[in-house]
Amino acid sequence: MISKPTRNAAGPYDAAFLPRLRMSFRAAPGPVTEPVSKFGGQPVWLEGPAWPVHPPTGEPLVFIGQFRVPGNEVRLAYLFLHEEGMDMGGNTDEDGEAVVLVQPGGRIPSFASIGPPGTVGRTLWRWGPDGTEVPVEWLTDLTPMPPALDEAANQAAACSRHLRGEGPQVESPQEDWPQDFLGGEPVYPNHQAFGIDASWLFLCQFEDRGEAEDDPFFLNFGYGSGFLFLSSDHLEGRFMWDCS
């Protein structure tokens, strides 16, 4: 199951793809070679490999995951982030520390630096029992969002609209809302998409994790969430993270 384009969204606060689908993680039994949504492992390139590097240093960025682009054609959005210590890059406008590539037929962002042929960086990881960093690969299952969680997310998004001065007053939901999903309206910790203008369409969001022993991977967004966006023609991507 995958969300479908709504064709009537305007910017990063609307539901550009419906329905909202819950993302859950399932350990891959072996290296994933199919063009499916996943976190970690190696990119399943649909065109030639194009591994981004950090512009100031030339160091390959970390491959975080790939996500199916809604639509009839099989297309993927690949997310790469710069990692410095325990901190993830990608919260400064167009500094090349967060790169989203779309294949096939996508545009490489103008600020992205692509490494020479053969460039390969490391992949998403988790903490091992002895404190080592263990590479991981998790399939991302997309399933219908439970109605109560879907409604809580919609209410939280409506509350954010009010706080931005874009809608009537809505109380924040008492229930927890989902943290990992594709499609629907996003839920931002600080109620807005920083550095993302009205031309970008929300695709998916996922929370950081990694301190608990059973967490599937390590991502540090300051106890926040990461957000992936597509251009209106679905050929280019952007990423931001935010924390409350």
N, C-alpha and C positions, 0 to 999 in steps of 0.2 A: 504494500500500500504506500502511496506517495501523494503529497498534497498537489493540488493543481493551481495554476495561475488564475488569479481572480480577474485580471485585466482592468481593474478599476481602482487600484491602490495609488495613493499619492504620498510617497515619502516613507520614512522609517518608522512611522507610528501607526500606519494602517496595516490591515491584513492583506498582504500581497499574494499570499498563497493559503488555500484552504483545502481541507480542514486542518486545524491544529492537531499535530500528531505527537504523541509522547515518544521520547527517545530513551531506550534502555540499552544496556551494554551486555554483550555475551562474548565470552572468550572465544577467539577464533581457534579452531582445531589445528590449523596449520596456516602457512602464509596465504593471505588472501590475494587472489589474482583476478577476481571479477570486479567490474565497475559498480561497486555497492558502497553505501555509506559505512564509514568505519573510523575509529580513532587508532592512531599508531600504525605500526608496520611500515611498509614501503608504499609510496604512491603507485596506484595503478594508472599509468599514463595512457590517455586516449589519443594523444599525439606524441611528438618527440619529448623526451625528458627535458625539463626546464627548472632545475633546482635553484631557488633564489639564495643569494648570499647577502650578508650584512654590508651595506655600502662602505662604511668607514674601514672595515677590517678584512672584507672578503671571506669571512667565516660563513660556512653554510648555515642557513636558518634551520630550525628544528621542524620536522614534519609533524604536525598535530593530527591531521585527519583529512578525509575527503567526504564530500556530501553530495548526494544526488540533487541535481537541479530539477525542479518540477517541470514537467512538460513531456511530450511524447517521445522526444529524442533522448537517448541515453547520454547524459552530460554530467560532468563532475566539477565541483568547486573544491580546490585544494587549499588548505590553510597551512602557512608556515609562519613561525614566530621566532624572533631573536630571544635567546635566553642568556641572562647575565646573572650568575649566582643562582639564587632561587627565584628571581624576578623574571616575568615574561614581558617582552616588548609589545608594542602595538597600540600605545595610547597617546602617541604624538602624531599629529597629522602628517601623513605621507613622508615619514623618515626612513622608509624601507625596512623597518623592524617588524612589520606585519604585512605579509603579502598573500593575497588570495588570487589564485590562477584558475581560469575556467577553460576546460577543454571538452570537446573540440570546438574550434572556431572562435575561441575567446581572445580578448585583448590583454596583453601584459601591461599592468599599470605603469605609467610613465616614470614613477619613482622607484620601481623595482629594479634590482640588479640581479641578473641571471648569471649563474656561474658558467664556466667553460664546459664543453662536453665532458661527460664523465663525473661531474660534480655530484656528490652524494653526502648528505649530512646525517646527523643522528635523528632518531625518531622519538616519539613520546615514550615515557618511562614511568615506573613506579618504584617506590622504595622496597628493596629486598630485606629479608630478615636480619642480615648482617650490615645494613646501612648502605649497601651498594645500590646503584641505579640499574634497574632491570628493564630492558626494552619490552614493550607490550603491544598487543594488537587486539582490538575489541570490535567485533561486529556491532553495528548500531541497528537495533530493531525499531521500526516505526509502527506503532499500534494506535488505535483510536484512543483519544484522551477521555478518561472517565468524565462524565458530564459535570460532576461537582467540581472537579479540578479545573475543567474548561471554563466554567462559570466564574470560579474564583480568579482565574487569570484575566478574564474579560473585565471583571470588576476592578481588579488592580490596575489594568491598563486605562480604564475609564477614570479612575481616581487620579492617575498621572496626567491625563488630558486636562482635568480640572485644574490641577496644580500648575500646569503650563498656561492656563488661561484659554483653553481650547474647548471647553465643554462645561456642562452643568456640574454642580457639586455631587460627588459620589463618595461615600465612605469607603475606606480601605477594607477589604474583606477580612473577616475574623479567621477564616480558614487559611491554611497554607495553600499557596498556589504552586504549580509545577515549575521546576527549575531547568529542565532539559526537554526542549521541544522544537519542532520544526513547523513553520506556518503559523497562521493566526496573528494576533497582535502581540508584540513583545511586552515584557515587564522589566523596566529599567530600575535599578536600585535608586538612582537619583532622578527618575521620572523623565529623563530626556536622553537623546542620542548625541553625545558630545562629539563634535567634529564631523558628523554625518549629515549632509544637507538633504534637502527634500527630493533630490533625484534618486536617492538610494532606497531600495526596497528590502525590508526585513526578511531574512530567510530562516535563521534558527538561532537559538541561544542555549548555552550550557554553563553550569556552575563550575567553579574551581573545586578542587579536591586533592587529597593526597596525604593528609595527616593520619587518617584512620588506617588500620592495618589491612582492612578489606577494600579500601578504595581502589578502583580500577586503574587509575593513573594519577600522576602529579601534575597539577596546573596551578600556578599561583597568580590569582587576580585580586589579592588582598581581601579574601573572603567575599568575592563578587562573582560576576558572570561574564562570559564572552559572548559577543554578538556578531553574526555574519550577515552581510548585506550583498545584494546584487544590483547592478545597473538596470535601468528599465528595459533594456534589450537582452538582459541576462548574459552579457558577454564579458563583464568585468566585475570584480568583487572588492569589498572593503571589510575591515574588521575593527572592532573596538572592544575594550573591556571596561567595566565599571564596578565600583563597590560602594556600599553605603557607609 
